[in-house]
């Protein structure tokens, strides 16, 4: 049991080194060498672009949380309409309300799907802008 815990601990340390320490050291070494080669203006310009593009992309992605919360709300409404139909199926069948309930379900589903489609289009467009800024504009 103890050996397995030591193995997990060692794997965690290696992971931390690979994901945090090594990139940080690489960035510092690169910054020092770049400053020695071309002066402080080059790294300063790069840092300014990095911060500016990061702020712009954060601002651009802001509506994503709103899309997600509205989507969750609409999914809940659709589930409610569906469960209401399941719990009152006998009454609906007895009074011949199948068409009305089908229309209510269809309206709820169509609204949900339209919103999901709109959210996916926004995320795709934001991803394209993100790729252009991160890969090509830099």
TIVO-2410 file (N, C-alpha, C; in nm, 3 decimals):
# residues 138
REC num residu      c1      c2      c3 atome chaine
REC   1      X   0.082  -0.120   0.000     N      A
REC   1      X   0.000   0.000   0.000    CA      A
REC   1      X   0.086   0.125   0.000     C      A
REC   2      X   0.190   0.124   0.085     N      A
REC   2      X   0.278   0.240   0.096    CA      A
REC   2      X   0.352   0.267  -0.035     C      A
REC   3      X   0.393   0.160  -0.103     N      A
REC   3      X   0.467   0.176  -0.228    CA      A
REC   3      X   0.379   0.242  -0.334     C      A
REC   4      X   0.252   0.208  -0.336     N      A
REC   4      X   0.161   0.270  -0.433    CA      A
REC   4      X   0.145   0.420  -0.406     C      A
REC   5      X   0.140   0.457  -0.278     N      A
REC   5      X   0.129   0.598  -0.243    CA      A
REC   5      X   0.254   0.676  -0.284     C      A
REC   6      X   0.370   0.614  -0.264     N      A
REC   6      X   0.496   0.679  -0.303    CA      A
REC   6      X   0.499   0.697  -0.455     C      A
REC   7      X   0.453   0.597  -0.527     N      A
REC   7      X   0.449   0.607  -0.673    CA      A
REC   7      X   0.358   0.721  -0.718     C      A
REC   8      X   0.241   0.735  -0.655     N      A
REC   8      X   0.149   0.844  -0.689    CA      A
REC   8      X   0.211   0.980  -0.656     C      A
REC   9      X   0.280   0.989  -0.541     N      A
REC   9      X   0.344   1.113  -0.501    CA      A
REC   9      X   0.452   1.152  -0.601     C      A
REC  10      X   0.533   1.056  -0.641     N      A
REC  10      X   0.639   1.084  -0.739    CA      A
REC  10      X   0.580   1.127  -0.873     C      A
REC  11      X   0.473   1.061  -0.915     N      A
REC  11      X   0.407   1.100  -1.040    CA      A
REC  11      X   0.352   1.242  -1.032     C      A
REC  12      X   0.298   1.278  -0.916     N      A
REC  12      X   0.246   1.414  -0.897    CA      A
REC  12      X   0.359   1.517  -0.904     C      A
REC  13      X   0.472   1.488  -0.843     N      A
REC  13      X   0.585   1.581  -0.849    CA      A
REC  13      X   0.637   1.597  -0.992     C      A
REC  14      X   0.645   1.488  -1.064     N      A
REC  14      X   0.690   1.494  -1.203    CA      A
REC  14      X   0.592   1.577  -1.286     C      A
REC  15      X   0.464   1.558  -1.261     N      A
REC  15      X   0.362   1.633  -1.334    CA      A
REC  15      X   0.373   1.782  -1.305     C      A
REC  16      X   0.392   1.817  -1.178     N      A
REC  16      X   0.408   1.958  -1.141    CA      A
REC  16      X   0.531   2.016  -1.210     C      A
REC  17      X   0.640   1.943  -1.209     N      A
REC  17      X   0.761   1.991  -1.274    CA      A
REC  17      X   0.739   2.013  -1.423     C      A
REC  18      X   0.676   1.917  -1.489     N      A
REC  18      X   0.656   1.927  -1.633    CA      A
REC  18      X   0.561   2.039  -1.671     C      A
REC  19      X   0.460   2.065  -1.589     N      A
REC  19      X   0.358   2.160  -1.627    CA      A
REC  19      X   0.381   2.300  -1.572     C      A
REC  20      X   0.459   2.315  -1.466     N      A
REC  20      X   0.474   2.447  -1.405    CA      A
REC  20      X   0.620   2.493  -1.405     C      A
REC  21      X   0.706   2.414  -1.345     N      A
REC  21      X   0.843   2.458  -1.324    CA      A
REC  21      X   0.920   2.470  -1.455     C      A
REC  22      X   0.918   2.368  -1.536     N      A
REC  22      X   0.995   2.369  -1.660    CA      A
REC  22      X   0.953   2.482  -1.754     C      A
REC  23      X   0.824   2.502  -1.782     N      A
REC  23      X   0.787   2.616  -1.868    CA      A
REC  23      X   0.826   2.751  -1.808     C      A
REC  24      X   0.818   2.764  -1.676     N      A
REC  24      X   0.856   2.891  -1.612    CA      A
REC  24      X   1.006   2.917  -1.628     C      A
REC  25      X   1.086   2.816  -1.606     N      A
REC  25      X   1.231   2.831  -1.622    CA      A
REC  25      X   1.264   2.858  -1.769     C      A
REC  26      X   1.201   2.787  -1.860     N      A
REC  26      X   1.223   2.811  -2.004    CA      A
REC  26      X   1.190   2.955  -2.041     C      A
REC  27      X   1.078   3.007  -1.990     N      A
REC  27      X   1.037   3.144  -2.021    CA      A
REC  27      X   1.137   3.245  -1.966     C      A
REC  28      X   1.184   3.221  -1.844     N      A
REC  28      X   1.283   3.312  -1.785    CA      A
REC  28      X   1.414   3.312  -1.862     C      A
REC  29      X   1.463   3.195  -1.898     N      A
REC  29      X   1.587   3.185  -1.975    CA      A
REC  29      X   1.569   3.252  -2.112     C      A
REC  30      X   1.457   3.228  -2.177     N      A
REC  30      X   1.429   3.289  -2.307    CA      A
REC  30      X   1.423   3.440  -2.294     C      A
REC  31      X   1.360   3.490  -2.188     N      A
REC  31      X   1.348   3.633  -2.166    CA      A
REC  31      X   1.484   3.698  -2.147     C      A
REC  32      X   1.571   3.634  -2.067     N      A
REC  32      X   1.705   3.688  -2.043    CA      A
REC  32      X   1.785   3.691  -2.173     C      A
REC  33      X   1.784   3.581  -2.248     N      A
REC  33      X   1.860   3.575  -2.373    CA      A
REC  33      X   1.807   3.675  -2.476     C      A
REC  34      X   1.675   3.688  -2.483     N      A
REC  34      X   1.615   3.781  -2.578    CA      A
REC  34      X   1.648   3.925  -2.540     C      A
REC  35      X   1.646   3.957  -2.412     N      A
REC  35      X   1.680   4.091  -2.365    CA      A
REC  35      X   1.827   4.122  -2.394     C      A
REC  36      X   1.914   4.024  -2.378     N      A
REC  36      X   2.055   4.045  -2.407    CA      A
REC  36      X   2.077   4.066  -2.557     C      A
REC  37      X   1.997   3.998  -2.641     N      A
REC  37      X   2.017   4.007  -2.785    CA      A
REC  37      X   1.959   4.134  -2.845     C      A
REC  38      X   1.835   4.168  -2.811     N      A
REC  38      X   1.769   4.280  -2.879    CA      A
REC  38      X   1.725   4.391  -2.785     C      A
REC  39      X   1.754   4.381  -2.659     N      A
REC  39      X   1.715   4.486  -2.565    CA      A
REC  39      X   1.580   4.456  -2.501     C      A
REC  40      X   1.538   4.548  -2.418     N      A
REC  40      X   1.416   4.529  -2.341    CA      A
REC  40      X   1.289   4.558  -2.421     C      A
REC  41      X   1.303   4.631  -2.533     N      A
REC  41      X   1.186   4.670  -2.611    CA      A
REC  41      X   1.114   4.548  -2.672     C      A
REC  42      X   1.188   4.450  -2.720     N      A
REC  42      X   1.127   4.331  -2.781    CA      A
REC  42      X   1.041   4.253  -2.683     C      A
REC  43      X   1.097   4.211  -2.570     N      A
REC  43      X   1.015   4.139  -2.473    CA      A
REC  43      X   0.901   4.224  -2.416     C      A
REC  44      X   0.925   4.356  -2.402     N      A
REC  44      X   0.820   4.445  -2.353    CA      A
REC  44      X   0.703   4.451  -2.449     C      A
REC  45      X   0.734   4.459  -2.579     N      A
REC  45      X   0.629   4.460  -2.680    CA      A
REC  45      X   0.553   4.328  -2.681     C      A
REC  46      X   0.626   4.219  -2.669     N      A
REC  46      X   0.561   4.087  -2.667    CA      A
REC  46      X   0.470   4.072  -2.545     C      A
REC  47      X   0.517   4.119  -2.430     N      A
REC  47      X   0.437   4.110  -2.308    CA      A
REC  47      X   0.312   4.198  -2.318     C      A
REC  48      X   0.329   4.317  -2.376     N      A
REC  48      X   0.214   4.406  -2.396    CA      A
REC  48      X   0.111   4.341  -2.488     C      A
REC  49      X   0.158   4.279  -2.598     N      A
REC  49      X   0.065   4.211  -2.688    CA      A
REC  49      X  -0.003   4.094  -2.618     C      A
REC  50      X   0.072   4.019  -2.540     N      A
REC  50      X   0.017   3.905  -2.468    CA      A
REC  50      X  -0.093   3.948  -2.371     C      A
REC  51      X  -0.067   4.052  -2.294     N      A
REC  51      X  -0.166   4.100  -2.197    CA      A
REC  51      X  -0.287   4.158  -2.270     C      A
REC  52      X  -0.262   4.239  -2.373     N      A
REC  52      X  -0.373   4.300  -2.449    CA      A
REC  52      X  -0.461   4.196  -2.517     C      A
REC  53      X  -0.399   4.099  -2.582     N      A
REC  53      X  -0.479   3.996  -2.650    CA      A
REC  53      X  -0.551   3.908  -2.549     C      A
REC  54      X  -0.488   3.883  -2.434     N      A
REC  54      X  -0.555   3.805  -2.330    CA      A
REC  54      X  -0.678   3.876  -2.277     C      A
REC  55      X  -0.667   4.006  -2.253     N      A
REC  55      X  -0.782   4.083  -2.207    CA      A
REC  55      X  -0.893   4.087  -2.312     C      A
REC  56      X  -0.854   4.104  -2.438     N      A
REC  56      X  -0.954   4.108  -2.546    CA      A
REC  56      X  -1.025   3.973  -2.559     C      A
REC  57      X  -0.951   3.864  -2.555     N      A
REC  57      X  -1.012   3.731  -2.568    CA      A
REC  57      X  -1.100   3.699  -2.447     C      A
REC  58      X  -1.061   3.745  -2.328     N      A
REC  58      X  -1.146   3.725  -2.211    CA      A
REC  58      X  -1.277   3.802  -2.228     C      A
REC  59      X  -1.268   3.924  -2.277     N      A
REC  59      X  -1.389   4.004  -2.303    CA      A
REC  59      X  -1.475   3.938  -2.410     C      A
REC  60      X  -1.410   3.881  -2.513     N      A
REC  60      X  -1.484   3.818  -2.623    CA      A
REC  60      X  -1.559   3.694  -2.576     C      A
REC  61      X  -1.502   3.617  -2.484     N      A
REC  61      X  -1.565   3.492  -2.438    CA      A
REC  61      X  -1.668   3.513  -2.327     C      A
REC  62      X  -1.686   3.636  -2.282     N      A
REC  62      X  -1.776   3.664  -2.171    CA      A
REC  62      X  -1.919   3.613  -2.193     C      A
REC  63      X  -1.979   3.625  -2.312     N      A
REC  63      X  -2.117   3.575  -2.330    CA      A
REC  63      X  -2.131   3.424  -2.320     C      A
REC  64      X  -2.022   3.350  -2.319     N      A
REC  64      X  -2.030   3.204  -2.313    CA      A
REC  64      X  -2.101   3.158  -2.185     C      A
REC  65      X  -2.074   3.222  -2.073     N      A
REC  65      X  -2.141   3.182  -1.949    CA      A
REC  65      X  -2.290   3.210  -1.956     C      A
REC  66      X  -2.327   3.319  -2.021     N      A
REC  66      X  -2.470   3.350  -2.035    CA      A
REC  66      X  -2.538   3.245  -2.122     C      A
REC  67      X  -2.472   3.208  -2.233     N      A
REC  67      X  -2.528   3.104  -2.320    CA      A
REC  67      X  -2.547   2.974  -2.241     C      A
REC  68      X  -2.449   2.939  -2.161     N      A
REC  68      X  -2.455   2.814  -2.085    CA      A
REC  68      X  -2.567   2.817  -1.982     C      A
REC  69      X  -2.581   2.928  -1.911     N      A
REC  69      X  -2.687   2.935  -1.809    CA      A
REC  69      X  -2.826   2.932  -1.871     C      A
REC  70      X  -2.844   3.001  -1.982     N      A
REC  70      X  -2.974   2.998  -2.050    CA      A
REC  70      X  -3.002   2.858  -2.104     C      A
REC  71      X  -2.898   2.792  -2.156     N      A
REC  71      X  -2.914   2.655  -2.207    CA      A
REC  71      X  -2.957   2.560  -2.095     C      A
REC  72      X  -2.895   2.573  -1.979     N      A
REC  72      X  -2.932   2.488  -1.866    CA      A
REC  72      X  -3.077   2.513  -1.824     C      A
REC  73      X  -3.117   2.638  -1.825     N      A
REC  73      X  -3.255   2.673  -1.790    CA      A
REC  73      X  -3.353   2.612  -1.890     C      A
REC  74      X  -3.321   2.623  -2.017     N      A
REC  74      X  -3.409   2.569  -2.121    CA      A
REC  74      X  -3.415   2.416  -2.116     C      A
REC  75      X  -3.302   2.353  -2.084     N      A
REC  75      X  -3.303   2.207  -2.068    CA      A
REC  75      X  -3.392   2.166  -1.951     C      A
REC  76      X  -3.386   2.243  -1.843     N      A
REC  76      X  -3.472   2.215  -1.729    CA      A
REC  76      X  -3.619   2.230  -1.765     C      A
REC  77      X  -3.650   2.332  -1.842     N      A
REC  77      X  -3.789   2.351  -1.885    CA      A
REC  77      X  -3.835   2.235  -1.973     C      A
REC  78      X  -3.749   2.191  -2.064     N      A
REC  78      X  -3.784   2.080  -2.151    CA      A
REC  78      X  -3.806   1.952  -2.069     C      A
REC  79      X  -3.719   1.928  -1.972     N      A
REC  79      X  -3.736   1.811  -1.885    CA      A
REC  79      X  -3.867   1.819  -1.806     C      A
REC  80      X  -3.902   1.940  -1.760     N      A
REC  80      X  -4.026   1.958  -1.686    CA      A
REC  80      X  -4.146   1.927  -1.774     C      A
REC  81      X  -4.147   1.980  -1.896     N      A
REC  81      X  -4.260   1.953  -1.987    CA      A
REC  81      X  -4.270   1.804  -2.015     C      A
REC  82      X  -4.157   1.740  -2.034     N      A
REC  82      X  -4.155   1.597  -2.064    CA      A
REC  82      X  -4.202   1.516  -1.944     C      A
REC  83      X  -4.153   1.548  -1.825     N      A
REC  83      X  -4.195   1.472  -1.706    CA      A
REC  83      X  -4.341   1.497  -1.673     C      A
REC  84      X  -4.389   1.619  -1.700     N      A
REC  84      X  -4.531   1.648  -1.679    CA      A
REC  84      X  -4.617   1.559  -1.768     C      A
REC  85      X  -4.573   1.542  -1.893     N      A
REC  85      X  -4.646   1.456  -1.985    CA      A
REC  85      X  -4.643   1.310  -1.936     C      A
REC  86      X  -4.528   1.266  -1.889     N      A
REC  86      X  -4.518   1.129  -1.839    CA      A
REC  86      X  -4.609   1.104  -1.718     C      A
REC  87      X  -4.614   1.201  -1.629     N      A
REC  87      X  -4.694   1.180  -1.509    CA      A
REC  87      X  -4.845   1.193  -1.534     C      A
REC  88      X  -4.883   1.263  -1.640     N      A
REC  88      X  -5.026   1.280  -1.670    CA      A
REC  88      X  -5.065   1.215  -1.803     C      A
REC  89      X  -4.994   1.110  -1.841     N      A
REC  89      X  -5.016   1.048  -1.972    CA      A
REC  89      X  -5.158   0.992  -1.985     C      A
REC  90      X  -5.208   0.931  -1.881     N      A
REC  90      X  -5.343   0.873  -1.889    CA      A
REC  90      X  -5.449   0.981  -1.911     C      A
REC  91      X  -5.437   1.091  -1.836     N      A
REC  91      X  -5.534   1.199  -1.850    CA      A
REC  91      X  -5.527   1.262  -1.989     C      A
REC  92      X  -5.404   1.280  -2.039     N      A
REC  92      X  -5.386   1.338  -2.172    CA      A
REC  92      X  -5.450   1.248  -2.277     C      A
REC  93      X  -5.427   1.118  -2.265     N      A
REC  93      X  -5.485   1.024  -2.362    CA      A
REC  93      X  -5.637   1.021  -2.350     C      A
REC  94      X  -5.689   1.026  -2.229     N      A
REC  94      X  -5.833   1.018  -2.208    CA      A
REC  94      X  -5.904   1.140  -2.268     C      A
REC  95      X  -5.846   1.258  -2.249     N      A
REC  95      X  -5.909   1.379  -2.299    CA      A
REC  95      X  -5.866   1.416  -2.441     C      A
REC  96      X  -5.781   1.336  -2.503     N      A
REC  96      X  -5.739   1.360  -2.641    CA      A
REC  96      X  -5.646   1.480  -2.655     C      A
REC  97      X  -5.560   1.500  -2.559     N      A
REC  97      X  -5.471   1.615  -2.562    CA      A
REC  97      X  -5.333   1.585  -2.616     C      A
REC  98      X  -5.319   1.477  -2.691     N      A
REC  98      X  -5.188   1.439  -2.744    CA      A
REC  98      X  -5.127   1.543  -2.835     C      A
REC  99      X  -5.211   1.601  -2.922     N      A
REC  99      X  -5.159   1.700  -3.017    CA      A
REC  99      X  -5.113   1.826  -2.945     C      A
REC 100      X  -5.187   1.867  -2.844     N      A
REC 100      X  -5.149   1.988  -2.768    CA      A
REC 100      X  -5.019   1.964  -2.693     C      A
REC 101      X  -5.009   1.848  -2.629     N      A
REC 101      X  -4.886   1.816  -2.555    CA      A
REC 101      X  -4.767   1.800  -2.649     C      A
REC 102      X  -4.791   1.738  -2.766     N      A
REC 102      X  -4.683   1.724  -2.865    CA      A
REC 102      X  -4.634   1.862  -2.910     C      A
REC 103      X  -4.727   1.955  -2.931     N      A
REC 103      X  -4.688   2.090  -2.972    CA      A
REC 103      X  -4.609   2.160  -2.861     C      A
REC 104      X  -4.652   2.141  -2.735     N      A
REC 104      X  -4.578   2.202  -2.624    CA      A
REC 104      X  -4.437   2.145  -2.614     C      A
REC 105      X  -4.425   2.014  -2.628     N      A
REC 105      X  -4.293   1.951  -2.626    CA      A
REC 105      X  -4.208   1.998  -2.744     C      A
REC 106      X  -4.268   2.006  -2.860     N      A
REC 106      X  -4.194   2.046  -2.980    CA      A
REC 106      X  -4.147   2.191  -2.970     C      A
REC 107      X  -4.233   2.279  -2.918     N      A
REC 107      X  -4.193   2.419  -2.901    CA      A
REC 107      X  -4.075   2.430  -2.804     C      A
REC 108      X  -4.083   2.358  -2.694     N      A
REC 108      X  -3.975   2.362  -2.596    CA      A
REC 108      X  -3.845   2.306  -2.654     C      A
REC 109      X  -3.856   2.196  -2.727     N      A
REC 109      X  -3.738   2.135  -2.788    CA      A
REC 109      X  -3.679   2.225  -2.896     C      A
REC 110      X  -3.766   2.282  -2.980     N      A
REC 110      X  -3.717   2.370  -3.087    CA      A
REC 110      X  -3.646   2.493  -3.031     C      A
REC 111      X  -3.702   2.551  -2.924     N      A
REC 111      X  -3.637   2.666  -2.862    CA      A
REC 111      X  -3.501   2.628  -2.805     C      A
REC 112      X  -3.495   2.512  -2.741     N      A
REC 112      X  -3.368   2.464  -2.687    CA      A
REC 112      X  -3.266   2.442  -2.797     C      A
REC 113      X  -3.306   2.376  -2.904     N      A
REC 113      X  -3.213   2.347  -3.013    CA      A
REC 113      X  -3.167   2.475  -3.084     C      A
REC 114      X  -3.256   2.572  -3.100     N      A
REC 114      X  -3.217   2.699  -3.162    CA      A
REC 114      X  -3.113   2.770  -3.076     C      A
REC 115      X  -3.134   2.767  -2.946     N      A
REC 115      X  -3.039   2.832  -2.856    CA      A
REC 115      X  -2.905   2.759  -2.856     C      A
REC 116      X  -2.908   2.626  -2.854     N      A
REC 116      X  -2.783   2.548  -2.857    CA      A
REC 116      X  -2.707   2.576  -2.987     C      A
REC 117      X  -2.778   2.582  -3.098     N      A
REC 117      X  -2.716   2.612  -3.227    CA      A
REC 117      X  -2.651   2.750  -3.226     C      A
REC 118      X  -2.723   2.847  -3.170     N      A
REC 118      X  -2.671   2.984  -3.162    CA      A
REC 118      X  -2.546   2.987  -3.073     C      A
REC 119      X  -2.548   2.915  -2.961     N      A
REC 119      X  -2.432   2.908  -2.873    CA      A
REC 119      X  -2.312   2.843  -2.940     C      A
REC 120      X  -2.336   2.737  -3.016     N      A
REC 120      X  -2.227   2.670  -3.086    CA      A
REC 120      X  -2.167   2.759  -3.194     C      A
REC 121      X  -2.252   2.835  -3.263     N      A
REC 121      X  -2.202   2.927  -3.364    CA      A
REC 121      X  -2.115   3.036  -3.301     C      A
REC 122      X  -2.160   3.086  -3.185     N      A
REC 122      X  -2.080   3.187  -3.116    CA      A
REC 122      X  -1.946   3.129  -3.072     C      A
REC 123      X  -1.948   3.009  -3.014     N      A
REC 123      X  -1.822   2.946  -2.968    CA      A
REC 123      X  -1.728   2.919  -3.084     C      A
REC 124      X  -1.784   2.880  -3.199     N      A
REC 124      X  -1.700   2.856  -3.317    CA      A
REC 124      X  -1.635   2.987  -3.364     C      A
REC 125      X  -1.716   3.093  -3.373     N      A
REC 125      X  -1.662   3.222  -3.416    CA      A
REC 125      X  -1.557   3.273  -3.318     C      A
REC 126      X  -1.582   3.258  -3.188     N      A
REC 126      X  -1.484   3.300  -3.088    CA      A
REC 126      X  -1.357   3.216  -3.100     C      A
REC 127      X  -1.370   3.088  -3.130     N      A
REC 127      X  -1.253   3.002  -3.149    CA      A
REC 127      X  -1.171   3.043  -3.269     C      A
REC 128      X  -1.238   3.084  -3.377     N      A
REC 128      X  -1.166   3.130  -3.497    CA      A
REC 128      X  -1.088   3.256  -3.464     C      A
REC 129      X  -1.154   3.351  -3.397     N      A
REC 129      X  -1.086   3.475  -3.359    CA      A
REC 129      X  -0.970   3.445  -3.265     C      A
REC 130      X  -0.992   3.356  -3.171     N      A
REC 130      X  -0.887   3.315  -3.077    CA      A
REC 130      X  -0.768   3.257  -3.152     C      A
REC 131      X  -0.794   3.170  -3.248     N      A
REC 131      X  -0.685   3.110  -3.325    CA      A
REC 131      X  -0.609   3.214  -3.405     C      A
REC 132      X  -0.681   3.306  -3.465     N      A
REC 132      X  -0.614   3.410  -3.544    CA      A
REC 132      X  -0.527   3.497  -3.456     C      A
REC 133      X  -0.580   3.537  -3.341     N      A
REC 133      X  -0.501   3.625  -3.252    CA      A
REC 133      X  -0.384   3.549  -3.191     C      A
REC 134      X  -0.406   3.425  -3.147     N      A
REC 134      X  -0.301   3.352  -3.077    CA      A
REC 134      X  -0.194   3.298  -3.173     C      A
REC 135      X  -0.234   3.256  -3.292     N      A
REC 135      X  -0.138   3.189  -3.380    CA      A
REC 135      X  -0.080   3.281  -3.488     C      A
REC 136      X  -0.164   3.363  -3.549     N      A
REC 136      X  -0.119   3.435  -3.668    CA      A
REC 136      X  -0.088   3.581  -3.644     C      A
REC 137      X  -0.166   3.649  -3.562     N      A
REC 137      X  -0.140   3.790  -3.538    CA      A
REC 137      X  -0.013   3.812  -3.459     C      A
REC 138      X   0.018   3.720  -3.371     N      A
REC 138      X   0.139   3.735  -3.289    CA      A
REC 138      X   0.263   3.728  -3.376     C      A
***
